[in-house]
Amino acid sequence: MGGKHASKIIEYRMVPLMTCCVNIGEELSAAALTRGLGGEVKRTNICRIGFHLQDYAALILCLVPWVLLIVDVVR
């Protein structure tokens, strides 16, 4: 494990790492193209997205105990 084998050690570590990174990049690129992320056409949704009454109710149900906990800790 001296200095004379340092280049081989680096090569044996870096080549598999670089190959793995290239494979991951190719898979991500294929997934993006499959989902249509590279297209020129504007994407459409089946349903409308946005905050509705039930979303506000859930938000309040989550925030009220949190605010009460903070107020109690501050006092």
Residue pairs with C-beta under 8 A, 6 or more apart in sequence:
1 9
32 38
36 43
